[in-house]
Amino acid sequence: MAERYTSKQRVLAAANHRTADRIPLTFDAEKEVYEALHRRLGTETRPALFDALGVDTWMVGPTVVPRPEGGQDATNLWGFRTRRVEYNGGSYGELAYSPLAGKDDLADIDNHPWPTADRVDFAEAAATIERHGDRAIVGAFGWGAYFRATYVRGMEDLMLDFALRPHYAEKLIATIADCTLAFLDKMLQTCGRSVDIVYMADDYCSQLGPLFSPEVFRVMVLPYLRKAVARTHAYNKKFLLHCCGAVRPLLGMIIDAGVDILEPIQVRAEGMDPAGLKRDFGKDLCFWGGVDLQHVLCRGSTGQVADEVRRLIDILGDGGGYVLGPGHTYIQPDAPIDNVLAMYETARTYSAAG
């Protein structure tokens, strides 16, 4: 009889480019999808839902203290504000206010009230790990400094900074990086023994390519990415970088920084063909995600979803190094529940049989 792995063992095998009893699975979705799955499967809690789907991961993150009043529309600890925008089928948080928009003096960066590590607490995360430690624990400490800068400064101003005021952009990103690295240190000190994978989201790309030049990435982004990875590896943990879109042109530097896992693998983006990624980067990166949300999961049949899942397992899962999940971190409400269920059922049965 083949050895049966625990969820944690399954994910860590993939992260170390080894095969297990089946492909490990990850899951997250907008709340409307969670609610629909609970109704369909008769589950009431997230652990019960994850058991039903066969999900092998569990994500934890910081609690902001004190919690901002006003919910989604509140100004958060970074000073920017979002608002909830309704659309057909759900809602999304959209940026409504950037505190450094239009403020072009370096002194404006110095005078901004940046958050300190005492504003984030990981005690709740540590308690959660105690309850769900049989799964692979993914610890999120916050967004990367570039992506956070797009909210604090505003995307338009930041892009102009890269071209016209590089000294401003460099100082802004370095300042934010100091804050986020302090958050990472606190997470590692609080629950570093229990976290298996450290997660950082930093979207550098559109679906056509990077939003800035490789030189901007090398000078302004790579230094703090290296620091975050080094601190993670000091605890003997794996580092997962979330970057949507066409990230291939930056992968050489990302690998050189020591990143272990790349998420979410948006396969329809330029240069993100799974076979090419596995061939060129599979010995260095574990791939996490991959199932196309834009077309297959939301518009395809259950048979097409199953075919795509099998294709990804055959390509990205060959020899290990693959955790299957959505090709965008959150499954959207326009994905039929039958397709979501087909995705996870196929992944469980096909990879176990293979």
N, C-alpha and C positions, 0 to 999 in steps of 0.2 A: 504494500500500500504506500502511495506517495506521501511524503511528509506534509502535514498540514501546518501552515504558518499562522501566527497571530497577525493581526492587522499591522502592528508596529513592525514586526519582522518583515512583513511583505513590503512595506514602504521603504524601509531601510535597505533591504536587498536591492530594490530598484535604484535607490540613491547611490548605491555602491556598484551599480552596473552588474548585478547578478539577477538571475531568474529566481522565481518563487513558485508556489503551487498554482498561482494565477496572477494576472496583472492586478496590481493594486489600484484602488479607485478613490477618487476625491470628488467632492460635491459642494457646491454652494449655489444659491439662487436668490432672486428677489422674493420678498415675503409672500407675494401672490402665488408663486410656484410652491413654496412650502405649504401654504394653506390648501392648495389644490391636491397636493400629494397626500397630505394628512386625510383629507376627505376620501380620496380614492382607496388608500391603503388601510384606513381605520386606525391610524396611529395618532397619538396625542402629544408626543414629545419628540424632540430632535434625535435623541439617542435611539428611540424606537424606529424612527424613520430611517436613520442611517443603517440600523441593523437590517431592515427590510430591503434596502437598496444594495447592501454590501459595501458601504463606505468605510474606508480604512483610515481616514484622517480626522483630526479634530483641531480646529483653530482656536487659539486664545489671543487676547490682546489687552491693552491697558484700559483702565477706568480713569476718566478725567475727574480730578478733584479740585475744587468743588464742581459738581455737574452744572453746566450752563443752563440757565432757565430759558424757556421759550422753545424747547424741542428743536426741530429741524431748522427753524428760522432764526435760531439764536446765533449770536456772534461767538465763535468758538475760541479755544485757548490761543490760537494763532492770530486772531483778530479779523479773519475773513468771515463772511456770512453766506450761507446758502439758503435757498428756498425750495419748497416742494412743488414740483410741476407735475400736474396730472396729464396723462396721455391715455390713449385707447388701450386699456388693459392694466394700467398700473400708474406708478408715479416715480419720479426721479429727483434727486437733489441736485439743483443747478446753482452755480456760483452767482451770487447776487451783489457782493461787495468785496473789493480787494483793498486793504488798508494802505498799501504803498503804491497804488495806481496813481500815476501822474506826479509822484514825488521822486525827483531825479537826483537829489543831493545825497551824497554818501552819509551825511549826518542824519538823514531820515531813517537809514538803516540802524544807526547807532541808537536813535531815540525811540525806536519801536519797542513796545513791551514784549520781548521774546519770552516764551514759556521756559520754565526751569523744570528739572526732573521731579521736583516735589509736586508738580501738577499732574503727574501720572502715577497710577498705583497698579501694581501687579498682584496684590494679595488675592483679589477675586480670581485672577487667572490661575494662580497657584492652587487655590481650592478647587477650581474646575478640573485641573489636571488630575487631582487626586481621584475624581469621580470617573474620568475618561482616559486614564493612562494606558488602557489596553490598546488604544488606537495610537497611531503616530501623531505626536503633538507638534503642531505648527504654531510657532510663536511670532506674532506680528507686533513690532514695536512702533510702527508709524510709517508714513510715506517717506520715500526718498527725498533728498533736499531739492532736486530739480523740480519734481512734480509738485512739491509743497510750494515752491517759489511761484509756480504758475497761478496759484490761488492767492498768495499773499501779495504779489506784484501785479498779477493779471497777465494772461498769455500774450496779448499784443505788446504791452510794455516790455516784457521779458524778451521776446523775440527781437525787438528793436534794441534792447540792451546788448544782446549778443553781437549785433552788427555795429552799433553806434557808441555804446557805453560799456565795453567789455569789463572795465574796472568795476563798474557798478554790479554787473551780473555776477562777477567772480566773488565780490565781497558778500553779496546777498546769499548766494548758494553756500558759501563757506560758513556764514553765520547760522543759517538754518541747519547745516550739517552738524555744527557743534551741538545744537539742541537735540537733534534726532539721535546722535551718537550717545548723548547722555541718557536718552530714553532706552537705547539698546543696552547700555551698561547696567541700568537699573533692572531691566528684564532679566538679563543674564545673572545678575547677583541675586535676584529674588527667586527665580525658577529655572535657572540655567541647567541644573542637573536633570530636570524633568522634560525640558523642551528638546525635541529631536531635530527640528528644522527651524531655522530663523527665516522669517519672511519679510521682504521689503518690496513695496510697490513703487515703481518709478518709470512711468510711461514716457519713453523717449521718441516714440515713432507714430507716424500715421500708417495707413495701410499701404502706402507707396514707398515709404522709406523713413529715415530719421528726420526729425523736425529741425535739426541743426547739424552742422558739419562734424565730421569725425574729430577735427581739431578742437572744437568747442567741447566735445565729449571728453577728449583726452585731458584738456587743461582744467575744466571746471567741474566735471562730474566724476571722472575716474578716481581722483584722490580720495574723496569720501567713500566711494564704493569699496576701494581697497581697504580703508580703515574698518568699515563695517564687516567685511569678510574676515579680516584678520582677527577682529575681536570675537567673532563667531567661532572661528577655527581654534582659537585659544581655549575654548570650552569643548573642543572636539565635536562640534555640531555642524550640520550641513547648512549652507546658505542658499536660499531660494530667492531669485530675482523675478518679480513680476514685471513684464514689459509687453504690452499689447503691440500689435502691428508688425511692420516689416523691419525687424531688428537685425537681420543677417549682417549688414555692413559693420555693425558694432560688435559682433560676437567674438572676434579675435581679441579685442581689448577686454571684453567682459570675462572671457575665459582666463586671460592673463591676470585679471584681478582676483581670480580664485573662485568665482561663482560656481556652485555645484549643480544647481537645478534652475532651469528656465521655464517660466510659466507666462502665458497660457497656451502658446503655440497656435497662432491664428493662421491656419493653413491656407486661406485664400489671400493673404497679404503677399505682397511682392517678395519673391525669394524664399518663401516659407514652406515650400514643398517638403513634405515629411521625408521622402527618400533622400533628397539632397541634404537636409539637416542631419539625418542619421549618418549619412556617408561622411560628411565633412566635419561634424562636430560631436558625433555620438560617443566617441571615446572620452570626451571631456565633460559633456553635459548630460544630465538626466533630463528628459523632457516630461513636462507635467501639463496635462490638458489635452488639446488637440481636436476635440469633437466640434465640428463647425456649427456655430449657432446661427449664423446669418442666413444659411440656405438649408442645409441638411436637417438640422434638428427642428427648425421652426416651419419649414415648408415641405420637407420630404415625407415619404411614407415610412411606416415602421420598418418595412423591408430595406429601404434605402439607408435608414439609420443603422440598422444591423450590419449592412454591407460596409458602411463607413467605419464602424467600430472594429470589425474584423480586419479591414485594410490597415487601420492605424496600429492595431496590435501586431500584425504581421511585420510591419515596417519598423515602427518605433520601439516595439517590444522585443525585437530580435536580439537575443543575448542579454536582455535586461536593460535597465536605464529608462523605463517609461512608467509613469503613473497616469492612468487614463481619467479624463474629466472634461468639463466643458472648455471650449476654445475661447471663452471669455469667462472670467472668474464667476460671474453670476448668470445662471440660466434665466432668460427673460420670460415674462408672462405670455409672450406669443408662441412659446414652444408647447405643442400639444402634450398633454400628460402621457398619452400612449407612447409618444416618441421618447420621452424621458425614461419611462419604464423600459422600453425596448433597448435603449442605450445601456442601461445598467444590467439588465438581464443578459443581454448578449455578451457583454464584457465578462460577466461572472462565468457563464457557461462555456463560452468559446475558449477563453484563455485557460480555464481549468482542464478542458478536454484536450487542448493542444499541448 
